[in-house]
């Protein structure tokens, strides 16, 4: 008899618990809704930063090294020392020379020509 009473008590407890689910308002799971949802929905689209298409180390004719990162938006970062602050170079059109601050990098493949102030223009090949 006691097992019947236990089963009846458990069924009653479950039915009382489930009766609270019949409320008219939905349950909010995870806390309050996002307070910035409206602002985010009306925000301007996000523009992704340019991606690197190639990152190359070049050995130049005078045995110096040049580090160039080429991006998909006709720009390149130029460094003479690894880890140094880069100079941002820009090309007027795709395939054109990258220039800024008197520095010019012509080409973007395994062989480029680099011209910079105080040094002769020279060809450089990637390692």
C-alpha positions in Angstrom: 0.0 0.0 0.0 2.8 2.5 0.7 4.1 2.3 -2.8 0.7 3.3 -4.1 0.6 6.3 -1.8 4.1 7.3 -2.9 3.2 7.1 -6.6 0.0 9.1 -6.0 2.0 11.7 -4.0 4.6 12.0 -6.8 1.9 12.3 -9.5 0.2 15.1 -7.5 3.5 17.0 -7.0 4.3 16.8 -10.8 0.8 18.0 -11.7 1.0 20.9 -9.3 4.4 21.9 -10.7 3.2 21.7 -14.3 0.1 23.7 -13.6 2.2 26.8 -13.1 3.3 26.5 -16.8 -0.1 27.6 -18.0 0.7 31.3 -17.5 -0.1 33.7 -20.3 3.4 35.4 -20.5 6.3 33.6 -21.9 9.2 32.8 -19.6 12.4 34.8 -20.3 15.3 32.5 -20.3 18.8 33.9 -19.6 17.7 37.2 -17.9 16.4 40.4 -19.4 16.4 41.0 -23.2 19.3 42.9 -24.8 18.8 46.6 -23.9 20.7 47.6 -27.1 18.8 45.4 -29.5 17.0 48.3 -31.2 20.2 50.4 -31.6 22.1 47.4 -33.0 19.3 46.6 -35.5 19.4 50.2 -36.8 23.3 50.5 -36.8 25.2 51.0 -40.0 26.7 47.8 -41.5 30.1 46.9 -40.3 33.0 47.0 -42.7 35.5 44.2 -42.2 39.2 45.2 -42.1 41.3 44.3 -45.1 42.7 40.8 -45.3 46.3 39.9 -46.0 46.7 38.3 -49.4 50.5 37.8 -49.0 53.2 38.3 -46.4 56.7 38.2 -47.9 60.2 38.7 -46.9 62.4 40.0 -49.7 66.2 39.8 -50.0 67.4 42.8 -52.0 70.4 43.2 -54.3 72.4 45.0 -51.6 71.7 42.0 -49.2 69.3 43.9 -47.1 65.9 42.5 -46.1 62.4 44.1 -46.6 59.2 42.9 -45.1 56.0 43.5 -47.1 52.4 42.5 -46.3 50.0 42.9 -49.2 46.3 43.5 -48.5 43.2 42.9 -50.6 42.3 46.7 -50.7 45.4 47.9 -52.8 47.5 48.7 -49.7 50.7 47.2 -48.3 52.7 47.4 -45.1 56.4 48.0 -45.6 59.2 47.4 -43.0 62.9 47.3 -43.1 63.1 45.5 -39.8 60.9 42.7 -38.6 58.6 43.9 -35.9 59.2 47.6 -36.7 56.3 50.0 -37.1 55.1 49.6 -40.8 54.7 52.3 -43.4 51.3 52.0 -45.1 51.7 52.1 -48.9 48.8 52.5 -51.3 48.4 51.6 -54.9 46.2 53.8 -57.2 44.9 50.7 -58.9 45.2 47.0 -58.7 48.6 45.9 -59.8 50.0 49.4 -59.7 53.0 50.4 -57.6 52.5 50.9 -53.8 53.7 54.3 -52.7 53.9 56.6 -49.6 56.6 58.8 -47.9 59.0 58.4 -50.9 58.8 54.6 -50.7 57.7 52.7 -53.8 57.2 48.9 -54.1 56.5 47.8 -57.7 55.0 44.3 -58.0 53.6 41.9 -55.4 54.8 38.5 -56.3 58.1 36.7 -55.6 60.1 39.6 -57.3 59.6 43.3 -56.6 61.4 46.6 -57.2 61.8 48.8 -54.1 62.8 52.4 -54.2 63.2 54.5 -51.0 64.7 57.8 -50.1 68.4 57.8 -49.7 68.9 54.5 -51.5 69.0 53.4 -55.1 66.1 51.5 -56.6 66.8 47.8 -56.5 65.2 44.5 -57.3 64.3 42.1 -54.4 63.3 38.5 -54.4 61.3 36.6 -51.8 63.0 33.9 -49.8 
